[in-house]
Amino acid sequence: NENFEIDKKLFLTYPKILRLRVIHLLTRKNLGRYWSRHKINMLDSFFNRNKIGSIFELSKTFRLLIDRRYILGEKVRDTRNLNIDNLKINRWVTINGTNIQLCVPTNKRDILFGSSEIVDWSKLKNKRISIRNWKKGDAFRPLGLTKYQKLSDFFINNKINQFKKEIIPLMIANEEIIWVCGLRISDKIKVTKETSEFANLLYKDLN
């Protein structure tokens, strides 16, 4: 998909001209053959600083990210209005390169194990379910915790880079985050000994 990752430890041992040439070869299909001296100097400074989480905008359509182990390059995604306002049960929806489904089995024998999250349906069935991207200030109660945690801290703890966290969908029940899709459910919808109604949260990464 014209995205790439480069081993950072090795890459930063290269001399300046080789580092720039590697990036040039990997991006010239998107950026063209010729770069300005200013862009070259700014890119060199970006690599020399080597600050984890920093992003360099090569153009309006392509950018670089310095992560813990890799230097990542990707086309800029349009993440505006990537949301589903009223999720229908038992139907796959596609958002941000993932398929997601809220599946409500007709009986316990139909519950899916191993490849999904199993949650207490009684805590969700009368709520409006939606899906959206994360926003600054978002917080939820990860499974197993009694207190809320900022999503920004959750992403750091789970080593989710800046590019990825921008496109991870969140499932919302009314105003409450109940699932960081593909990563963790909220403790508020977990199955307990009292649970009598079940649902599956299904996730497939298409990237």
DRENDO-1510 file (C-alpha; in Angstrom, 1 decimal, always signed):
<recs>
REC; n; res; u; v; w
REC; 1; ASN; +0.0; +0.0; +0.0 .
REC; 2; GLU; +3.0; +2.3; -0.6 .
REC; 3; ASN; +3.7; +2.4; +3.1 .
REC; 4; PHE; +6.9; +1.2; +4.7 .
REC; 5; GLU; +8.9; +0.7; +7.9 .
REC; 6; ILE; +12.6; +0.8; +8.3 .
REC; 7; ASP; +14.7; -0.6; +11.1 .
REC; 8; LYS; +15.6; +2.6; +12.9 .
REC; 9; LYS; +18.8; +1.3; +14.7 .
REC; 10; LEU; +20.4; +0.3; +11.4 .
REC; 11; PHE; +19.1; +3.2; +9.4 .
REC; 12; LEU; +20.5; +5.9; +11.7 .
REC; 13; THR; +24.0; +4.5; +11.3 .
REC; 14; TYR; +23.9; +5.4; +7.6 .
REC; 15; PRO; +25.6; +8.6; +6.5 .
REC; 16; LYS; +23.4; +11.5; +5.7 .
REC; 17; ILE; +23.4; +11.1; +1.9 .
REC; 18; LEU; +22.4; +7.4; +2.1 .
REC; 19; ARG; +19.6; +8.0; +4.6 .
REC; 20; LEU; +18.2; +10.7; +2.3 .
REC; 21; ARG; +18.6; +8.5; -0.7 .
REC; 22; VAL; +16.7; +5.6; +0.9 .
REC; 23; ILE; +13.7; +7.9; +1.8 .
REC; 24; HIS; +13.8; +9.5; -1.7 .
REC; 25; LEU; +13.7; +6.1; -3.4 .
REC; 26; LEU; +10.8; +4.9; -1.2 .
REC; 27; THR; +8.7; +8.0; -1.7 .
REC; 28; ARG; +9.5; +9.4; -5.2 .
REC; 29; LYS; +6.3; +7.8; -6.6 .
REC; 30; ASN; +4.3; +10.0; -4.3 .
REC; 31; LEU; +6.6; +13.1; -4.1 .
REC; 32; GLY; +8.4; +13.3; -7.4 .
REC; 33; ARG; +12.1; +13.2; -8.3 .
REC; 34; TYR; +13.3; +16.6; -7.1 .
REC; 35; TRP; +13.4; +18.0; -3.5 .
REC; 36; SER; +14.4; +21.4; -2.3 .
REC; 37; ARG; +17.5; +22.0; -0.3 .
REC; 38; HIS; +15.3; +23.2; +2.6 .
REC; 39; LYS; +13.4; +19.9; +2.6 .
REC; 40; ILE; +16.6; +17.9; +2.6 .
REC; 41; ASN; +18.1; +19.9; +5.5 .
REC; 42; MET; +14.9; +19.7; +7.5 .
REC; 43; LEU; +14.6; +15.9; +6.9 .
REC; 44; ASP; +18.2; +15.5; +8.1 .
REC; 45; SER; +17.5; +17.4; +11.3 .
REC; 46; PHE; +14.4; +15.3; +11.8 .
REC; 47; PHE; +16.5; +12.1; +11.8 .
REC; 48; ASN; +19.3; +13.6; +13.9 .
REC; 49; ARG; +16.9; +14.5; +16.7 .
REC; 50; ASN; +15.5; +11.0; +16.7 .
REC; 51; LYS; +12.5; +11.9; +18.9 .
REC; 52; ILE; +10.1; +9.1; +19.4 .
REC; 53; GLY; +6.6; +10.1; +18.3 .
REC; 54; SER; +7.7; +13.0; +16.1 .
REC; 55; ILE; +6.2; +13.3; +12.6 .
REC; 56; PHE; +7.7; +14.9; +9.5 .
REC; 57; GLU; +5.3; +16.0; +6.8 .
REC; 58; LEU; +7.1; +15.3; +3.5 .
REC; 59; SER; +4.1; +16.7; +1.6 .
REC; 60; LYS; +0.4; +17.1; +2.1 .
REC; 61; THR; +0.0; +13.5; +1.1 .
REC; 62; PHE; +2.9; +11.7; +2.7 .
REC; 63; ARG; +4.6; +11.7; +6.1 .
REC; 64; LEU; +7.2; +10.0; +8.3 .
REC; 65; LEU; +7.0; +8.9; +11.9 .
REC; 66; ILE; +9.9; +8.0; +14.3 .
REC; 67; ASP; +8.7; +5.2; +16.5 .
REC; 68; ARG; +10.5; +3.0; +19.1 .
REC; 69; ARG; +12.0; +0.5; +16.6 .
REC; 70; TYR; +11.1; +1.8; +13.2 .
REC; 71; ILE; +10.9; +4.8; +11.0 .
REC; 72; LEU; +7.5; +4.6; +9.4 .
REC; 73; GLY; +6.3; +6.1; +6.2 .
REC; 74; GLU; +2.7; +6.3; +5.0 .
REC; 75; LYS; +0.2; +8.2; +2.9 .
REC; 76; VAL; -1.8; +10.7; +4.9 .
REC; 77; ARG; -5.2; +9.3; +5.6 .
REC; 78; ASP; -8.4; +11.4; +5.8 .
REC; 79; THR; -9.7; +10.5; +9.2 .
REC; 80; ARG; -12.5; +13.1; +9.2 .
REC; 81; ASN; -16.0; +11.9; +9.7 .
REC; 82; LEU; -15.0; +8.2; +9.9 .
REC; 83; ASN; -17.8; +7.2; +12.1 .
REC; 84; ILE; -21.0; +5.1; +12.2 .
REC; 85; ASP; -23.7; +6.8; +14.1 .
REC; 86; ASN; -26.1; +3.9; +14.8 .
REC; 87; LEU; -24.6; +0.5; +14.5 .
REC; 88; LYS; -26.9; -2.4; +13.5 .
REC; 89; ILE; -26.4; -5.7; +15.2 .
REC; 90; ASN; -25.3; -8.8; +13.3 .
REC; 91; ARG; -24.0; -6.8; +10.3 .
REC; 92; TRP; -20.4; -6.2; +9.3 .
REC; 93; VAL; -19.3; -2.6; +8.9 .
REC; 94; THR; -16.0; -1.4; +7.5 .
REC; 95; ILE; -14.2; +1.6; +9.0 .
REC; 96; ASN; -10.5; +2.6; +8.8 .
REC; 97; GLY; -9.5; -0.6; +7.1 .
REC; 98; THR; -11.2; -2.9; +9.6 .
REC; 99; ASN; -14.4; -5.0; +9.7 .
REC; 100; ILE; -16.4; -4.8; +12.9 .
REC; 101; GLN; -19.6; -6.6; +14.0 .
REC; 102; LEU; -21.7; -6.6; +17.1 .
REC; 103; CYS; -23.1; -10.1; +17.0 .
REC; 104; VAL; -26.0; -11.1; +19.2 .
REC; 105; PRO; -26.4; -15.0; +19.2 .
REC; 106; THR; -29.9; -16.4; +19.4 .
REC; 107; ASN; -28.7; -18.9; +22.1 .
REC; 108; LYS; -25.6; -19.8; +24.1 .
REC; 109; ARG; -24.6; -22.5; +21.6 .
REC; 110; ASP; -23.9; -19.8; +19.0 .
REC; 111; ILE; -21.5; -17.8; +21.1 .
REC; 112; LEU; -18.1; -17.5; +19.4 .
REC; 113; PHE; -15.0; -18.3; +21.5 .
REC; 114; GLY; -11.4; -17.5; +20.8 .
REC; 115; SER; -11.7; -15.1; +18.0 .
REC; 116; SER; -13.9; -12.4; +19.6 .
REC; 117; GLU; -14.7; -10.5; +22.7 .
REC; 118; ILE; -17.7; -11.9; +24.7 .
REC; 119; VAL; -19.6; -9.3; +26.6 .
REC; 120; ASP; -22.8; -8.8; +28.7 .
REC; 121; TRP; -25.5; -7.9; +26.2 .
REC; 122; SER; -27.9; -6.8; +28.9 .
REC; 123; LYS; -25.6; -3.8; +29.5 .
REC; 124; LEU; -25.8; -2.7; +25.9 .
REC; 125; LYS; -29.1; -3.7; +24.3 .
REC; 126; ASN; -31.0; -0.6; +25.3 .
REC; 127; LYS; -28.2; +1.9; +24.3 .
REC; 128; ARG; -27.3; +3.6; +21.1 .
REC; 129; ILE; -24.2; +2.0; +19.7 .
REC; 130; SER; -21.8; +4.0; +17.5 .
REC; 131; ILE; -18.3; +3.8; +16.2 .
REC; 132; ARG; -15.8; +6.7; +15.8 .
REC; 133; ASN; -12.1; +7.6; +16.0 .
REC; 134; TRP; -10.4; +8.6; +19.2 .
REC; 135; LYS; -10.4; +12.2; +20.3 .
REC; 136; LYS; -8.1; +14.0; +22.7 .
REC; 137; GLY; -9.4; +13.6; +26.3 .
REC; 138; ASP; -11.0; +10.3; +25.6 .
REC; 139; ALA; -10.9; +7.9; +28.6 .
REC; 140; PHE; -12.4; +4.5; +29.5 .
REC; 141; ARG; -12.2; +1.7; +32.1 .
REC; 142; PRO; -10.0; -1.1; +30.6 .
REC; 143; LEU; -11.0; -4.6; +31.5 .
REC; 144; GLY; -9.7; -5.5; +35.0 .
REC; 145; LEU; -9.3; -1.9; +36.2 .
REC; 146; THR; -11.6; +0.0; +38.6 .
REC; 147; LYS; -10.5; +3.5; +37.5 .
REC; 148; TYR; -10.7; +5.3; +34.2 .
REC; 149; GLN; -7.6; +5.6; +32.1 .
REC; 150; LYS; -6.9; +8.2; +29.4 .
REC; 151; LEU; -6.8; +6.6; +26.0 .
REC; 152; SER; -3.5; +8.4; +25.3 .
REC; 153; ASP; -1.9; +6.6; +28.2 .
REC; 154; PHE; -3.5; +3.3; +27.2 .
REC; 155; PHE; -2.0; +3.6; +23.7 .
REC; 156; ILE; +1.5; +4.4; +25.2 .
REC; 157; ASN; +1.3; +1.4; +27.5 .
REC; 158; ASN; +0.3; -0.9; +24.6 .
REC; 159; LYS; +3.0; +0.6; +22.3 .
REC; 160; ILE; +0.5; +1.9; +19.8 .
REC; 161; ASN; +2.2; +4.4; +17.4 .
REC; 162; GLN; +0.8; +7.7; +16.4 .
REC; 163; PHE; -0.2; +6.6; +12.9 .
REC; 164; LYS; -2.1; +3.5; +14.2 .
REC; 165; LYS; -3.9; +5.3; +17.1 .
REC; 166; GLU; -5.4; +7.8; +14.6 .
REC; 167; ILE; -7.3; +5.0; +12.9 .
REC; 168; ILE; -8.2; +2.6; +15.7 .
REC; 169; PRO; -12.0; +2.6; +15.9 .
REC; 170; LEU; -13.8; +3.0; +19.2 .
REC; 171; MET; -17.2; +1.4; +20.0 .
REC; 172; ILE; -19.4; +3.7; +22.0 .
REC; 173; ALA; -22.6; +3.0; +24.0 .
REC; 174; ASN; -24.4; +6.3; +24.4 .
REC; 175; GLU; -21.4; +8.4; +25.5 .
REC; 176; GLU; -19.3; +5.6; +27.1 .
REC; 177; ILE; -16.4; +3.9; +25.3 .
REC; 178; ILE; -17.0; +0.2; +25.6 .
REC; 179; TRP; -14.4; -1.2; +23.2 .
REC; 180; VAL; -11.0; +0.0; +21.8 .
REC; 181; CYS; -11.6; -2.2; +18.8 .
REC; 182; GLY; -9.2; -5.1; +18.5 .
REC; 183; LEU; -7.5; -4.2; +21.7 .
REC; 184; ARG; -9.5; -4.1; +24.9 .
REC; 185; ILE; -13.1; -4.0; +26.1 .
REC; 186; SER; -14.4; -1.8; +29.0 .
REC; 187; ASP; -14.7; -3.4; +32.4 .
REC; 188; LYS; -18.3; -2.2; +32.4 .
REC; 189; ILE; -19.5; -4.7; +29.9 .
REC; 190; LYS; -17.5; -7.8; +31.0 .
REC; 191; VAL; -19.2; -11.1; +31.6 .
REC; 192; THR; -19.9; -12.0; +35.2 .
REC; 193; LYS; -21.6; -14.9; +37.1 .
REC; 194; GLU; -24.9; -13.0; +36.8 .
REC; 195; THR; -24.7; -12.6; +33.0 .
REC; 196; SER; -27.6; -14.2; +31.2 .
REC; 197; GLU; -27.5; -12.4; +27.8 .
REC; 198; PHE; -24.3; -12.5; +25.7 .
REC; 199; ALA; -22.9; -10.8; +22.6 .
REC; 200; ASN; -19.8; -11.1; +20.5 .
REC; 201; LEU; -17.6; -8.2; +19.4 .
REC; 202; LEU; -15.9; -9.2; +16.2 .
REC; 203; TYR; -12.9; -7.5; +14.6 .
REC; 204; LYS; -11.0; -8.2; +11.3 .
REC; 205; ASP; -8.0; -6.1; +10.2 .
REC; 206; LEU; -8.0; -5.7; +6.4 .
REC; 207; ASN; -4.6; -4.0; +6.2 .
</recs>
